[in-house]
Amino acid sequence: MTAFPASAAPAPPTVQSPPRDPSQAPRTDRAPHTSSAASTSPAVSPAASVAVPSPSPSASGASASSGSSGAARAERACVAELRLSAFAGHRRVRLPFGPLTLLAGPSGSGKTGVLRAYEALARLAGGASLDEVFPDPAACVPEDARPDGQGRRGFRIGCTADGPLGPVRLDIAVQAEPELRVVGERLSAGGLVLLETALRDPARRTVEASWHTGGPAAVTRAALPDDRLGTALLPLRVAGRTEGQRQVLAAAEQMVVALRSVFVCAPRPERMRAPAPVDAGRLTRGCDNLAAVLWRTRAECGRRHALLVEAVRVGCAGPVADVYAEPAGEGRVRAVLDRGNGTRTGFERLGDGELRYAALALVLLTGPGVLEVDSAGEVPEALQTLTVLVDGLDVGLDPRQRAALLGLAGRMCERGHIRLAGAVSDRAWTGEEPAARMVDLVR
C-alpha cells in the first residue's frame, strides 16, 4: 500500500530567481537529528489527484525547470510553493511564496492554517518528531474527512524548494488517527523520484523507504522511522558513492535548508511592557524579551541599530532620538524611547500597535544570531535565508505604521537574506508595497 498516487503530479510554478553562481556547489555533509519510530497503525488511504489552480500572473514569477540548462536558479534555497492537499480547512490548494508574501482573506479563510503547515514542515526538516510538531493531530484533519473501515484519518501537505538544483518537491502523508505516524513521503526533482516511503506492514513502527541510486541497482531499500521526516534522515543513510546518491543528498539538503531557519513572530504587547532578564538570550516568538535583545543589539551593530531607530521614529508617536534598554534592577532591563529633549518614555507606556510595530521592525533588521531560530549551522550563512512567519501582521497597526512596515519589509526582503510571509485581513495591504506577492484566500 502506498500513500501517494502512482502518477506524478504536475510540475509546480516557481518564483523567478537569480542565476546560480557555479562556484557555490550544494553541500552534502548534513547530519540531522535521528530517533526511533513509535506507532503501530495502518496507512491513510491516498487522496485523489490534486487539481490545482494556477496562480494569477501578478502573483507568480517565471517557472524555473530543473531540466533546462538556461533556467534561472536561486543561489539560496527557499520555499517557492506550499501545497495543502488535505489539511485543516484546505483541500487541493497550492500557494506560491515569494520574498515578501501576504496571505489576505477574511476571518475563517485559513490564513492561520497555512502558516501552521509551513511551520510544521520547518520543524520536521529540523528533526522534530511528529508528536512534537502536531500535539493535536486531529485538528489538522479536514472536518469532512471520513474514517475508513479501520478508523484511519489523516492529512497531506507538501512544498517546493527552489535553489541551485532547480525545483525540488516534497510531499508527505500523515495518519492522525488512530495513531500518529508518517505513512508516505516523496522527494522528487526534475521528474525523478529520489525518495519514496510507504507503510507496508502496519505492525511495524517503520516505513519502507527506497531512494535513487543510479548504480547497478536502481534503488536502495531500507526501513526508516515513521515518526520523522525521511528527507532529513537521508544524509545518515546515503553513502554518496554514486552520482545518483549524490543527487539524492543534494536534493535533500536543498529541501532541508529551505525549510529550516524559520522564525514565527507573534508579538505579545502585554508582556513586552515588562522588564526582561538581561541574559534572556535570543528573541522569542512572543518578543517578551525585547528589552534584553535591545540591550545586546545596540552595542553589537551600530548601523542596524540606526536603521531600527529610523524605523521606530516613523512608527511611534512623538519624537524619537534613540531606542535602547536601561537597567531596571534585579538583573533586568527595560526598553525606552529617548525623546531627545531629556525625556525618556518606557515601553510600558506605549500602545499595542507601537509595540507590535517596534518588535516586527527589530525582527526584520536582525538575523538568526539574534532570533530564536533553528538554523542549519553546517551550511554557510550566506547560503541560507531566514523566513519570518507572522499571523495577524496587520493587528493593531494604523495606516502610517502599515506603510512604514511594508516598506521596510520590501527593502529587507529584496536583499535575499530574509523572507516574510504574513497573514492580513485587509486586502488594502496588498496594494501598498510593489514587492509584495498577494495570495488571496477565500472562505
Secondary structure, 3 states (H helix, E strand, C coil): CCCCCCCCCCCCCCCCCCCCCCCCCCCCCCCCCCCCCCCCCCCCCCCCCCCCCCCCHHHCCCCCCCCCCCCCCCCCCEEEEEEEEEECCEEEEEEECCCEEEEECCCCCCHHHHHHHHHHHHHHHCCCCHHHHCCCHHHHCCCCCCCCCCCCEEEEEEEEEECCCCCEEEEEEEEEECCCEEEEEEEEECCEEEEEEECCCCCCCEEEEEEECCCCCCEEEEEEECCCCHHHHHHHHCCCCCHHHHHHHHHHHHHHHHHCCEEECCCCHHHHCCCEECCCCCECCCCCCHHHHHHHHHHHCHHHHHHHHHHHHHHCCCCCCEEEEEEEECCEEEEEEECCCCCEEEHHHCCHHHHHHHHHHHHHCCCCCCECCCCCCCCCHHHCCEEEEECCCCCCCCHHHHHHHHHHHHHHHHCCCEEEEEEECCHHHHHCCCCCEEEECCC
